[in-house]
Amino acid sequence: MKRIADAAEKAGKKASVCGEMASDPLNALLLMGMGLREFSLSAPSIPVVKQAIRTHSLAECQNLADSILACRTSEEVTTLLSTASKNLGL
């Protein structure tokens, strides 16, 4: 996802996410940190995701993404996401 966001930015294009991943507040913050800014999600998810985005800075999102991208195993990713969810109040 990060590579797609970077390539789109380099080409002067927009990249967006359509699907259930962006419906989860933590995943939305992670995607924001990776450089994605447009999401298509189900209507019931919008308020929760919008609140998460408004509550957390872009720097927090970028730090989360950098940490996730530095993980070497799926177990590290799972542990980090669990910790981040608690730390971010999600």
PDB file with one MODEL, atoms N, CA, C and O in Angstrom:
MODEL        1
ATOM      1  N   MET A   1       0.834  -1.179   0.000  1.00  0.00           N
ATOM      2  CA  MET A   1       0.000   0.000   0.000  1.00  0.00           C
ATOM      3  C   MET A   1       0.888   1.255   0.000  1.00  0.00           C
ATOM      4  O   MET A   1       0.592   2.240  -0.678  1.00  0.00           O
ATOM      5  N   LYS A   2       1.953   1.200   0.753  1.00  0.00           N
ATOM      6  CA  LYS A   2       2.875   2.337   0.810  1.00  0.00           C
ATOM      7  C   LYS A   2       3.489   2.582  -0.558  1.00  0.00           C
ATOM      8  O   LYS A   2       3.597   3.728  -0.995  1.00  0.00           O
ATOM      9  N   ARG A   3       3.883   1.534  -1.224  1.00  0.00           N
ATOM     10  CA  ARG A   3       4.475   1.690  -2.559  1.00  0.00           C
ATOM     11  C   ARG A   3       3.476   2.293  -3.542  1.00  0.00           C
ATOM     12  O   ARG A   3       3.840   3.115  -4.383  1.00  0.00           O
ATOM     13  N   ILE A   4       2.229   1.885  -3.429  1.00  0.00           N
ATOM     14  CA  ILE A   4       1.189   2.430  -4.309  1.00  0.00           C
ATOM     15  C   ILE A   4       0.996   3.913  -4.031  1.00  0.00           C
ATOM     16  O   ILE A   4       0.919   4.719  -4.958  1.00  0.00           O
ATOM     17  N   ALA A   5       0.918   4.270  -2.755  1.00  0.00           N
ATOM     18  CA  ALA A   5       0.742   5.680  -2.379  1.00  0.00           C
ATOM     19  C   ALA A   5       1.920   6.511  -2.871  1.00  0.00           C
ATOM     20  O   ALA A   5       1.727   7.604  -3.403  1.00  0.00           O
ATOM     21  N   ASP A   6       3.133   6.007  -2.699  1.00  0.00           N
ATOM     22  CA  ASP A   6       4.326   6.728  -3.139  1.00  0.00           C
ATOM     23  C   ASP A   6       4.352   6.889  -4.655  1.00  0.00           C
ATOM     24  O   ASP A   6       4.671   7.963  -5.164  1.00  0.00           O
ATOM     25  N   ALA A   7       4.016   5.823  -5.374  1.00  0.00           N
ATOM     26  CA  ALA A   7       4.020   5.870  -6.842  1.00  0.00           C
ATOM     27  C   ALA A   7       2.959   6.845  -7.352  1.00  0.00           C
ATOM     28  O   ALA A   7       3.202   7.593  -8.299  1.00  0.00           O
ATOM     29  N   ALA A   8       1.800   6.837  -6.731  1.00  0.00           N
ATOM     30  CA  ALA A   8       0.738   7.757  -7.142  1.00  0.00           C
ATOM     31  C   ALA A   8       1.170   9.205  -6.918  1.00  0.00           C
ATOM     32  O   ALA A   8       0.973  10.064  -7.779  1.00  0.00           O
ATOM     33  N   GLU A   9       1.758   9.461  -5.760  1.00  0.00           N
ATOM     34  CA  GLU A   9       2.221  10.827  -5.470  1.00  0.00           C
ATOM     35  C   GLU A   9       3.280  11.265  -6.473  1.00  0.00           C
ATOM     36  O   GLU A   9       3.243  12.391  -6.969  1.00  0.00           O
ATOM     37  N   LYS A  10       4.215  10.382  -6.768  1.00  0.00           N
ATOM     38  CA  LYS A  10       5.287  10.688  -7.723  1.00  0.00           C
ATOM     39  C   LYS A  10       4.719  10.995  -9.108  1.00  0.00           C
ATOM     40  O   LYS A  10       5.247  11.842  -9.828  1.00  0.00           O
ATOM     41  N   ALA A  11       3.637  10.299  -9.474  1.00  0.00           N
ATOM     42  CA  ALA A  11       3.015  10.494 -10.784  1.00  0.00           C
ATOM     43  C   ALA A  11       2.003  11.630 -10.785  1.00  0.00           C
ATOM     44  O   ALA A  11       1.423  11.947 -11.823  1.00  0.00           O
ATOM     45  N   GLY A  12       1.789  12.244  -9.624  1.00  0.00           N
ATOM     46  CA  GLY A  12       0.816  13.330  -9.538  1.00  0.00           C
ATOM     47  C   GLY A  12      -0.620  12.845  -9.594  1.00  0.00           C
ATOM     48  O   GLY A  12      -1.519  13.576 -10.007  1.00  0.00           O
ATOM     49  N   LYS A  13      -0.825  11.616  -9.177  1.00  0.00           N
ATOM     50  CA  LYS A  13      -2.160  11.007  -9.188  1.00  0.00           C
ATOM     51  C   LYS A  13      -2.633  10.757  -7.770  1.00  0.00           C
ATOM     52  O   LYS A  13      -1.838  10.755  -6.830  1.00  0.00           O
ATOM     53  N   LYS A  14      -3.926  10.547  -7.621  1.00  0.00           N
ATOM     54  CA  LYS A  14      -4.495  10.195  -6.334  1.00  0.00           C
ATOM     55  C   LYS A  14      -4.664   8.685  -6.262  1.00  0.00           C
ATOM     56  O   LYS A  14      -4.997   8.032  -7.251  1.00  0.00           O
ATOM     57  N   ALA A  15      -4.428   8.148  -5.076  1.00  0.00           N
ATOM     58  CA  ALA A  15      -4.686   6.733  -4.828  1.00  0.00           C
ATOM     59  C   ALA A  15      -5.703   6.673  -3.694  1.00  0.00           C
ATOM     60  O   ALA A  15      -5.607   7.420  -2.719  1.00  0.00           O
ATOM     61  N   SER A  16      -6.663   5.792  -3.828  1.00  0.00           N
ATOM     62  CA  SER A  16      -7.678   5.674  -2.790  1.00  0.00           C
ATOM     63  C   SER A  16      -7.869   4.203  -2.440  1.00  0.00           C
ATOM     64  O   SER A  16      -7.469   3.307  -3.183  1.00  0.00           O
ATOM     65  N   VAL A  17      -8.497   3.983  -1.279  1.00  0.00           N
ATOM     66  CA  VAL A  17      -8.764   2.622  -0.816  1.00  0.00           C
ATOM     67  C   VAL A  17     -10.272   2.425  -0.766  1.00  0.00           C
ATOM     68  O   VAL A  17     -10.994   3.206  -0.145  1.00  0.00           O
ATOM     69  N   CYS A  18     -10.727   1.395  -1.413  1.00  0.00           N
ATOM     70  CA  CYS A  18     -12.136   1.045  -1.394  1.00  0.00           C
ATOM     71  C   CYS A  18     -12.220  -0.363  -0.825  1.00  0.00           C
ATOM     72  O   CYS A  18     -11.665  -1.308  -1.386  1.00  0.00           O
ATOM     73  N   GLY A  19     -12.915  -0.489   0.286  1.00  0.00           N
ATOM     74  CA  GLY A  19     -13.044  -1.813   0.871  1.00  0.00           C
ATOM     75  C   GLY A  19     -13.091  -1.755   2.375  1.00  0.00           C
ATOM     76  O   GLY A  19     -13.043  -0.682   2.978  1.00  0.00           O
ATOM     77  N   GLU A  20     -13.185  -2.909   2.964  1.00  0.00           N
ATOM     78  CA  GLU A  20     -13.378  -3.005   4.406  1.00  0.00           C
ATOM     79  C   GLU A  20     -12.166  -2.588   5.224  1.00  0.00           C
ATOM     80  O   GLU A  20     -12.318  -2.225   6.391  1.00  0.00           O
ATOM     81  N   MET A  21     -10.980  -2.628   4.657  1.00  0.00           N
ATOM     82  CA  MET A  21      -9.805  -2.265   5.445  1.00  0.00           C
ATOM     83  C   MET A  21      -9.932  -0.850   5.997  1.00  0.00           C
ATOM     84  O   MET A  21      -9.610  -0.612   7.161  1.00  0.00           O
ATOM     85  N   ALA A  22     -10.386   0.072   5.195  1.00  0.00           N
ATOM     86  CA  ALA A  22     -10.506   1.473   5.628  1.00  0.00           C
ATOM     87  C   ALA A  22     -11.660   1.679   6.601  1.00  0.00           C
ATOM     88  O   ALA A  22     -11.777   2.751   7.195  1.00  0.00           O
ATOM     89  N   SER A  23     -12.504   0.687   6.772  1.00  0.00           N
ATOM     90  CA  SER A  23     -13.632   0.794   7.709  1.00  0.00           C
ATOM     91  C   SER A  23     -13.207   0.612   9.157  1.00  0.00           C
ATOM     92  O   SER A  23     -13.964   0.930  10.074  1.00  0.00           O
ATOM     93  N   ASP A  24     -12.004   0.104   9.366  1.00  0.00           N
ATOM     94  CA  ASP A  24     -11.472  -0.076  10.715  1.00  0.00           C
ATOM     95  C   ASP A  24     -10.650   1.163  11.065  1.00  0.00           C
ATOM     96  O   ASP A  24      -9.742   1.517  10.312  1.00  0.00           O
ATOM     97  N   PRO A  25     -10.939   1.835  12.186  1.00  0.00           N
ATOM     98  CA  PRO A  25     -10.224   3.073  12.528  1.00  0.00           C
ATOM     99  C   PRO A  25      -8.710   2.908  12.583  1.00  0.00           C
ATOM    100  O   PRO A  25      -7.989   3.771  12.082  1.00  0.00           O
ATOM    101  N   LEU A  26      -8.212   1.839  13.168  1.00  0.00           N
ATOM    102  CA  LEU A  26      -6.765   1.642  13.249  1.00  0.00           C
ATOM    103  C   LEU A  26      -6.159   1.470  11.864  1.00  0.00           C
ATOM    104  O   LEU A  26      -5.108   2.038  11.567  1.00  0.00           O
ATOM    105  N   ASN A  27      -6.813   0.694  11.025  1.00  0.00           N
ATOM    106  CA  ASN A  27      -6.324   0.517   9.655  1.00  0.00           C
ATOM    107  C   ASN A  27      -6.378   1.822   8.875  1.00  0.00           C
ATOM    108  O   ASN A  27      -5.488   2.094   8.069  1.00  0.00           O
ATOM    109  N   ALA A  28      -7.398   2.624   9.098  1.00  0.00           N
ATOM    110  CA  ALA A  28      -7.496   3.917   8.416  1.00  0.00           C
ATOM    111  C   ALA A  28      -6.315   4.808   8.808  1.00  0.00           C
ATOM    112  O   ALA A  28      -5.734   5.480   7.956  1.00  0.00           O
ATOM    113  N   LEU A  29      -5.962   4.813  10.094  1.00  0.00           N
ATOM    114  CA  LEU A  29      -4.816   5.599  10.542  1.00  0.00           C
ATOM    115  C   LEU A  29      -3.522   5.065   9.929  1.00  0.00           C
ATOM    116  O   LEU A  29      -2.649   5.838   9.534  1.00  0.00           O
ATOM    117  N   LEU A  30      -3.406   3.754   9.855  1.00  0.00           N
ATOM    118  CA  LEU A  30      -2.238   3.139   9.240  1.00  0.00           C
ATOM    119  C   LEU A  30      -2.131   3.539   7.769  1.00  0.00           C
ATOM    120  O   LEU A  30      -1.053   3.896   7.295  1.00  0.00           O
ATOM    121  N   LEU A  31      -3.239   3.479   7.058  1.00  0.00           N
ATOM    122  CA  LEU A  31      -3.247   3.866   5.648  1.00  0.00           C
ATOM    123  C   LEU A  31      -2.912   5.349   5.474  1.00  0.00           C
ATOM    124  O   LEU A  31      -2.205   5.722   4.538  1.00  0.00           O
ATOM    125  N   MET A  32      -3.419   6.190   6.375  1.00  0.00           N
ATOM    126  CA  MET A  32      -3.069   7.617   6.346  1.00  0.00           C
ATOM    127  C   MET A  32      -1.556   7.787   6.495  1.00  0.00           C
ATOM    128  O   MET A  32      -0.935   8.581   5.789  1.00  0.00           O
ATOM    129  N   GLY A  33      -0.982   7.035   7.417  1.00  0.00           N
ATOM    130  CA  GLY A  33       0.453   7.110   7.645  1.00  0.00           C
ATOM    131  C   GLY A  33       1.276   6.650   6.459  1.00  0.00           C
ATOM    132  O   GLY A  33       2.431   7.044   6.302  1.00  0.00           O
ATOM    133  N   MET A  34       0.676   5.814   5.626  1.00  0.00           N
ATOM    134  CA  MET A  34       1.356   5.324   4.427  1.00  0.00           C
ATOM    135  C   MET A  34       1.188   6.275   3.246  1.00  0.00           C
ATOM    136  O   MET A  34       1.770   6.062   2.182  1.00  0.00           O
ATOM    137  N   GLY A  35       0.392   7.321   3.438  1.00  0.00           N
ATOM    138  CA  GLY A  35       0.251   8.316   2.379  1.00  0.00           C
ATOM    139  C   GLY A  35      -1.071   8.307   1.641  1.00  0.00           C
ATOM    140  O   GLY A  35      -1.272   9.107   0.728  1.00  0.00           O
ATOM    141  N   LEU A  36      -1.966   7.427   2.014  1.00  0.00           N
ATOM    142  CA  LEU A  36      -3.283   7.388   1.370  1.00  0.00           C
ATOM    143  C   LEU A  36      -4.200   8.392   2.061  1.00  0.00           C
ATOM    144  O   LEU A  36      -4.167   8.527   3.284  1.00  0.00           O
ATOM    145  N   ARG A  37      -5.012   9.093   1.284  1.00  0.00           N
ATOM    146  CA  ARG A  37      -5.852  10.135   1.854  1.00  0.00           C
ATOM    147  C   ARG A  37      -7.329  10.011   1.502  1.00  0.00           C
ATOM    148  O   ARG A  37      -8.158  10.731   2.058  1.00  0.00           O
ATOM    149  N   GLU A  38      -7.663   9.121   0.599  1.00  0.00           N
ATOM    150  CA  GLU A  38      -9.052   8.966   0.188  1.00  0.00           C
ATOM    151  C   GLU A  38      -9.508   7.539   0.437  1.00  0.00           C
ATOM    152  O   GLU A  38      -8.856   6.579   0.025  1.00  0.00           O
ATOM    153  N   PHE A  39     -10.649   7.419   1.124  1.00  0.00           N
ATOM    154  CA  PHE A  39     -11.188   6.117   1.478  1.00  0.00           C
ATOM    155  C   PHE A  39     -12.651   6.044   1.082  1.00  0.00           C
ATOM    156  O   PHE A  39     -13.391   7.024   1.180  1.00  0.00           O
ATOM    157  N   SER A  40     -13.049   4.872   0.634  1.00  0.00           N
ATOM    158  CA  SER A  40     -14.448   4.586   0.367  1.00  0.00           C
ATOM    159  C   SER A  40     -14.841   3.484   1.334  1.00  0.00           C
ATOM    160  O   SER A  40     -14.272   2.392   1.314  1.00  0.00           O
ATOM    161  N   LEU A  41     -15.816   3.778   2.176  1.00  0.00           N
ATOM    162  CA  LEU A  41     -16.218   2.797   3.175  1.00  0.00           C
ATOM    163  C   LEU A  41     -17.709   2.856   3.404  1.00  0.00           C
ATOM    164  O   LEU A  41     -18.376   3.797   2.975  1.00  0.00           O
ATOM    165  N   SER A  42     -18.226   1.861   4.074  1.00  0.00           N
ATOM    166  CA  SER A  42     -19.663   1.784   4.308  1.00  0.00           C
ATOM    167  C   SER A  42     -20.103   2.930   5.220  1.00  0.00           C
ATOM    168  O   SER A  42     -19.353   3.364   6.095  1.00  0.00           O
ATOM    169  N   ALA A  43     -21.308   3.406   5.005  1.00  0.00           N
ATOM    170  CA  ALA A  43     -21.837   4.560   5.743  1.00  0.00           C
ATOM    171  C   ALA A  43     -21.780   4.394   7.264  1.00  0.00           C
ATOM    172  O   ALA A  43     -21.426   5.353   7.949  1.00  0.00           O
ATOM    173  N   PRO A  44     -22.107   3.236   7.822  1.00  0.00           N
ATOM    174  CA  PRO A  44     -22.050   3.104   9.277  1.00  0.00           C
ATOM    175  C   PRO A  44     -20.641   3.274   9.856  1.00  0.00           C
ATOM    176  O   PRO A  44     -20.498   3.612  11.030  1.00  0.00           O
ATOM    177  N   SER A  45     -19.617   3.048   9.059  1.00  0.00           N
ATOM    178  CA  SER A  45     -18.236   3.154   9.540  1.00  0.00           C
ATOM    179  C   SER A  45     -17.702   4.586   9.510  1.00  0.00           C
ATOM    180  O   SER A  45     -16.720   4.899  10.184  1.00  0.00           O
ATOM    181  N   ILE A  46     -18.334   5.437   8.744  1.00  0.00           N
ATOM    182  CA  ILE A  46     -17.803   6.793   8.541  1.00  0.00           C
ATOM    183  C   ILE A  46     -17.607   7.561   9.842  1.00  0.00           C
ATOM    184  O   ILE A  46     -16.523   8.112  10.036  1.00  0.00           O
ATOM    185  N   PRO A  47     -18.579   7.635  10.745  1.00  0.00           N
ATOM    186  CA  PRO A  47     -18.364   8.440  11.961  1.00  0.00           C
ATOM    187  C   PRO A  47     -17.189   7.969  12.814  1.00  0.00           C
ATOM    188  O   PRO A  47     -16.434   8.789  13.337  1.00  0.00           O
ATOM    189  N   VAL A  48     -17.033   6.670  12.955  1.00  0.00           N
ATOM    190  CA  VAL A  48     -15.956   6.129  13.792  1.00  0.00           C
ATOM    191  C   VAL A  48     -14.596   6.415  13.155  1.00  0.00           C
ATOM    192  O   VAL A  48     -13.660   6.820  13.845  1.00  0.00           O
ATOM    193  N   VAL A  49     -14.487   6.208  11.870  1.00  0.00           N
ATOM    194  CA  VAL A  49     -13.226   6.448  11.164  1.00  0.00           C
ATOM    195  C   VAL A  49     -12.925   7.946  11.146  1.00  0.00           C
ATOM    196  O   VAL A  49     -11.783   8.355  11.362  1.00  0.00           O
ATOM    197  N   LYS A  50     -13.926   8.747  10.894  1.00  0.00           N
ATOM    198  CA  LYS A  50     -13.733  10.196  10.878  1.00  0.00           C
ATOM    199  C   LYS A  50     -13.244  10.694  12.242  1.00  0.00           C
ATOM    200  O   LYS A  50     -12.356  11.544  12.312  1.00  0.00           O
ATOM    201  N   GLN A  51     -13.818  10.173  13.310  1.00  0.00           N
ATOM    202  CA  GLN A  51     -13.401  10.555  14.657  1.00  0.00           C
ATOM    203  C   GLN A  51     -11.946  10.160  14.907  1.00  0.00           C
ATOM    204  O   GLN A  51     -11.184  10.938  15.481  1.00  0.00           O
ATOM    205  N   ALA A  52     -11.562   8.975  14.488  1.00  0.00           N
ATOM    206  CA  ALA A  52     -10.178   8.523  14.673  1.00  0.00           C
ATOM    207  C   ALA A  52      -9.212   9.440  13.929  1.00  0.00           C
ATOM    208  O   ALA A  52      -8.165   9.811  14.461  1.00  0.00           O
ATOM    209  N   ILE A  53      -9.562   9.803  12.705  1.00  0.00           N
ATOM    210  CA  ILE A  53      -8.692  10.669  11.902  1.00  0.00           C
ATOM    211  C   ILE A  53      -8.599  12.059  12.532  1.00  0.00           C
ATOM    212  O   ILE A  53      -7.523  12.657  12.557  1.00  0.00           O
ATOM    213  N   ARG A  54      -9.702  12.566  13.032  1.00  0.00           N
ATOM    214  CA  ARG A  54      -9.695  13.896  13.657  1.00  0.00           C
ATOM    215  C   ARG A  54      -8.936  13.905  14.987  1.00  0.00           C
ATOM    216  O   ARG A  54      -8.386  14.933  15.382  1.00  0.00           O
ATOM    217  N   THR A  55      -8.907  12.777  15.665  1.00  0.00           N
ATOM    218  CA  THR A  55      -8.318  12.694  17.001  1.00  0.00           C
ATOM    219  C   THR A  55      -6.803  12.500  16.970  1.00  0.00           C
ATOM    220  O   THR A  55      -6.124  12.812  17.948  1.00  0.00           O
ATOM    221  N   HIS A  56      -6.272  11.998  15.878  1.00  0.00           N
ATOM    222  CA  HIS A  56      -4.856  11.669  15.812  1.00  0.00           C
ATOM    223  C   HIS A  56      -4.162  12.444  14.701  1.00  0.00           C
ATOM    224  O   HIS A  56      -4.705  12.630  13.612  1.00  0.00           O
ATOM    225  N   SER A  57      -2.950  12.891  15.006  1.00  0.00           N
ATOM    226  CA  SER A  57      -2.195  13.711  14.050  1.00  0.00           C
ATOM    227  C   SER A  57      -1.633  12.854  12.922  1.00  0.00           C
ATOM    228  O   SER A  57      -1.515  11.634  13.030  1.00  0.00           O
ATOM    229  N   LEU A  58      -1.298  13.532  11.851  1.00  0.00           N
ATOM    230  CA  LEU A  58      -0.669  12.848  10.725  1.00  0.00           C
ATOM    231  C   LEU A  58       0.676  12.271  11.162  1.00  0.00           C
ATOM    232  O   LEU A  58       1.064  11.194  10.711  1.00  0.00           O
ATOM    233  N   ALA A  59       1.384  12.978  12.032  1.00  0.00           N
ATOM    234  CA  ALA A  59       2.665  12.469  12.534  1.00  0.00           C
ATOM    235  C   ALA A  59       2.478  11.147  13.282  1.00  0.00           C
ATOM    236  O   ALA A  59       3.292  10.235  13.138  1.00  0.00           O
ATOM    237  N   GLU A  60       1.413  11.038  14.078  1.00  0.00           N
ATOM    238  CA  GLU A  60       1.124   9.773  14.773  1.00  0.00           C
ATOM    239  C   GLU A  60       0.874   8.661  13.761  1.00  0.00           C
ATOM    240  O   GLU A  60       1.356   7.539  13.919  1.00  0.00           O
ATOM    241  N   CYS A  61       0.119   8.986  12.730  1.00  0.00           N
ATOM    242  CA  CYS A  61      -0.189   8.000  11.684  1.00  0.00           C
ATOM    243  C   CYS A  61       1.083   7.562  10.970  1.00  0.00           C
ATOM    244  O   CYS A  61       1.265   6.377  10.690  1.00  0.00           O
ATOM    245  N   GLN A  62       1.955   8.508  10.679  1.00  0.00           N
ATOM    246  CA  GLN A  62       3.203   8.187   9.997  1.00  0.00           C
ATOM    247  C   GLN A  62       4.124   7.356  10.885  1.00  0.00           C
ATOM    248  O   GLN A  62       4.799   6.447  10.403  1.00  0.00           O
ATOM    249  N   ASN A  63       4.152   7.665  12.174  1.00  0.00           N
ATOM    250  CA  ASN A  63       4.952   6.865  13.103  1.00  0.00           C
ATOM    251  C   ASN A  63       4.441   5.432  13.168  1.00  0.00           C
ATOM    252  O   ASN A  63       5.230   4.487  13.193  1.00  0.00           O
ATOM    253  N   LEU A  64       3.120   5.271  13.196  1.00  0.00           N
ATOM    254  CA  LEU A  64       2.517   3.939  13.197  1.00  0.00           C
ATOM    255  C   LEU A  64       2.917   3.178  11.933  1.00  0.00           C
ATOM    256  O   LEU A  64       3.346   2.026  11.997  1.00  0.00           O
ATOM    257  N   ALA A  65       2.772   3.836  10.790  1.00  0.00           N
ATOM    258  CA  ALA A  65       3.109   3.184   9.520  1.00  0.00           C
ATOM    259  C   ALA A  65       4.589   2.811   9.472  1.00  0.00           C
ATOM    260  O   ALA A  65       4.936   1.711   9.042  1.00  0.00           O
ATOM    261  N   ASP A  66       5.461   3.715   9.910  1.00  0.00           N
ATOM    262  CA  ASP A  66       6.897   3.416   9.905  1.00  0.00           C
ATOM    263  C   ASP A  66       7.203   2.207  10.783  1.00  0.00           C
ATOM    264  O   ASP A  66       8.008   1.351  10.415  1.00  0.00           O
ATOM    265  N   SER A  67       6.558   2.142  11.939  1.00  0.00           N
ATOM    266  CA  SER A  67       6.768   1.014  12.848  1.00  0.00           C
ATOM    267  C   SER A  67       6.296  -0.296  12.230  1.00  0.00           C
ATOM    268  O   SER A  67       6.979  -1.316  12.313  1.00  0.00           O
ATOM    269  N   ILE A  68       5.133  -0.256  11.616  1.00  0.00           N
ATOM    270  CA  ILE A  68       4.585  -1.457  10.973  1.00  0.00           C
ATOM    271  C   ILE A  68       5.478  -1.905   9.816  1.00  0.00           C
ATOM    272  O   ILE A  68       5.758  -3.094   9.659  1.00  0.00           O
ATOM    273  N   LEU A  69       5.917  -0.951   9.019  1.00  0.00           N
ATOM    274  CA  LEU A  69       6.750  -1.292   7.866  1.00  0.00           C
ATOM    275  C   LEU A  69       8.117  -1.833   8.274  1.00  0.00           C
ATOM    276  O   LEU A  69       8.781  -2.499   7.480  1.00  0.00           O
ATOM    277  N   ALA A  70       8.539  -1.555   9.498  1.00  0.00           N
ATOM    278  CA  ALA A  70       9.821  -2.053   9.991  1.00  0.00           C
ATOM    279  C   ALA A  70       9.720  -3.470  10.564  1.00  0.00           C
ATOM    280  O   ALA A  70      10.737  -4.107  10.838  1.00  0.00           O
ATOM    281  N   CYS A  71       8.513  -3.950  10.741  1.00  0.00           N
ATOM    282  CA  CYS A  71       8.328  -5.304  11.289  1.00  0.00           C
ATOM    283  C   CYS A  71       8.844  -6.350  10.305  1.00  0.00           C
ATOM    284  O   CYS A  71       8.772  -6.179   9.088  1.00  0.00           O
ATOM    285  N   ARG A  72       9.363  -7.432  10.868  1.00  0.00           N
ATOM    286  CA  ARG A  72       9.908  -8.503  10.033  1.00  0.00           C
ATOM    287  C   ARG A  72       8.996  -9.717   9.957  1.00  0.00           C
ATOM    288  O   ARG A  72       9.123 -10.530   9.041  1.00  0.00           O
ATOM    289  N   THR A  73       8.076  -9.849  10.909  1.00  0.00           N
ATOM    290  CA  THR A  73       7.196 -11.022  10.918  1.00  0.00           C
ATOM    291  C   THR A  73       5.754 -10.586  11.126  1.00  0.00           C
ATOM    292  O   THR A  73       5.482  -9.478  11.588  1.00  0.00           O
ATOM    293  N   SER A  74       4.844 -11.472  10.778  1.00  0.00           N
ATOM    294  CA  SER A  74       3.428 -11.183  10.994  1.00  0.00           C
ATOM    295  C   SER A  74       3.116 -11.097  12.483  1.00  0.00           C
ATOM    296  O   SER A  74       2.222 -10.357  12.893  1.00  0.00           O
ATOM    297  N   GLU A  75       3.847 -11.847  13.282  1.00  0.00           N
ATOM    298  CA  GLU A  75       3.641 -11.780  14.733  1.00  0.00           C
ATOM    299  C   GLU A  75       4.006 -10.403  15.266  1.00  0.00           C
ATOM    300  O   GLU A  75       3.317  -9.871  16.136  1.00  0.00           O
ATOM    301  N   GLU A  76       5.082  -9.823  14.753  1.00  0.00           N
ATOM    302  CA  GLU A  76       5.471  -8.468  15.156  1.00  0.00           C
ATOM    303  C   GLU A  76       4.383  -7.468  14.773  1.00  0.00           C
ATOM    304  O   GLU A  76       4.050  -6.573  15.550  1.00  0.00           O
ATOM    305  N   VAL A  77       3.838  -7.626  13.581  1.00  0.00           N
ATOM    306  CA  VAL A  77       2.770  -6.735  13.123  1.00  0.00           C
ATOM    307  C   VAL A  77       1.557  -6.855  14.038  1.00  0.00           C
ATOM    308  O   VAL A  77       0.994  -5.845  14.460  1.00  0.00           O
ATOM    309  N   THR A  78       1.156  -8.073  14.341  1.00  0.00           N
ATOM    310  CA  THR A  78       0.000  -8.308  15.204  1.00  0.00           C
ATOM    311  C   THR A  78       0.202  -7.684  16.579  1.00  0.00           C
ATOM    312  O   THR A  78      -0.695  -7.023  17.101  1.00  0.00           O
ATOM    313  N   THR A  79       1.372  -7.893  17.162  1.00  0.00           N
ATOM    314  CA  THR A  79       1.671  -7.336  18.486  1.00  0.00           C
ATOM    315  C   THR A  79       1.672  -5.812  18.439  1.00  0.00           C
ATOM    316  O   THR A  79       1.104  -5.159  19.315  1.00  0.00           O
ATOM    317  N   LEU A  80       2.297  -5.259  17.440  1.00  0.00           N
ATOM    318  CA  LEU A  80       2.381  -3.807  17.316  1.00  0.00           C
ATOM    319  C   LEU A  80       1.001  -3.187  17.108  1.00  0.00           C
ATOM    320  O   LEU A  80       0.700  -2.149  17.698  1.00  0.00           O
ATOM    321  N   LEU A  81       0.168  -3.801  16.287  1.00  0.00           N
ATOM    322  CA  LEU A  81      -1.179  -3.277  16.063  1.00  0.00           C
ATOM    323  C   LEU A  81      -2.016  -3.346  17.341  1.00  0.00           C
ATOM    324  O   LEU A  81      -2.797  -2.440  17.632  1.00  0.00           O
ATOM    325  N   SER A  82      -1.848  -4.407  18.082  1.00  0.00           N
ATOM    326  CA  SER A  82      -2.585  -4.535  19.347  1.00  0.00           C
ATOM    327  C   SER A  82      -2.164  -3.441  20.329  1.00  0.00           C
ATOM    328  O   SER A  82      -3.007  -2.809  20.966  1.00  0.00           O
ATOM    329  N   THR A  83      -0.875  -3.228  20.441  1.00  0.00           N
ATOM    330  CA  THR A  83      -0.358  -2.187  21.321  1.00  0.00           C
ATOM    331  C   THR A  83      -0.792  -0.799  20.840  1.00  0.00           C
ATOM    332  O   THR A  83      -1.204   0.039  21.643  1.00  0.00           O
ATOM    333  N   ALA A  84      -0.700  -0.564  19.550  1.00  0.00           N
ATOM    334  CA  ALA A  84      -1.093   0.730  18.992  1.00  0.00           C
ATOM    335  C   ALA A  84      -2.570   1.001  19.216  1.00  0.00           C
ATOM    336  O   ALA A  84      -2.956   2.128  19.524  1.00  0.00           O
ATOM    337  N   SER A  85      -3.389  -0.012  19.066  1.00  0.00           N
ATOM    338  CA  SER A  85      -4.825   0.141  19.283  1.00  0.00           C
ATOM    339  C   SER A  85      -5.109   0.631  20.701  1.00  0.00           C
ATOM    340  O   SER A  85      -5.932   1.524  20.903  1.00  0.00           O
ATOM    341  N   LYS A  86      -4.424   0.042  21.679  1.00  0.00           N
ATOM    342  CA  LYS A  86      -4.590   0.451  23.070  1.00  0.00           C
ATOM    343  C   LYS A  86      -4.050   1.858  23.290  1.00  0.00           C
ATOM    344  O   LYS A  86      -4.710   2.690  23.913  1.00  0.00           O
ATOM    345  N   ASN A  87      -2.856   2.125  22.783  1.00  0.00           N
ATOM    346  CA  ASN A  87      -2.219   3.424  22.972  1.00  0.00           C
ATOM    347  C   ASN A  87      -2.980   4.568  22.308  1.00  0.00           C
ATOM    348  O   ASN A  87      -2.973   5.694  22.804  1.00  0.00           O
ATOM    349  N   LEU A  88      -3.629   4.278  21.195  1.00  0.00           N
ATOM    350  CA  LEU A  88      -4.375   5.303  20.469  1.00  0.00           C
ATOM    351  C   LEU A  88      -5.834   5.391  20.926  1.00  0.00           C
ATOM    352  O   LEU A  88      -6.599   6.229  20.449  1.00  0.00           O
ATOM    353  N   GLY A  89      -6.193   4.526  21.841  1.00  0.00           N
ATOM    354  CA  GLY A  89      -7.566   4.544  22.368  1.00  0.00           C
ATOM    355  C   GLY A  89      -8.612   4.055  21.392  1.00  0.00           C
ATOM    356  O   GLY A  89      -9.735   4.558  21.365  1.00  0.00           O
ATOM    357  N   LEU A  90      -8.239   3.066  20.585  1.00  0.00           N
ATOM    358  CA  LEU A  90      -9.173   2.554  19.567  1.00  0.00           C
ATOM    359  C   LEU A  90      -9.707   1.199  19.942  1.00  0.00           C
ATOM    360  O   LEU A  90     -10.503   0.622  19.201  1.00  0.00           O
TER     361      LEU A  90
ENDMDL
END
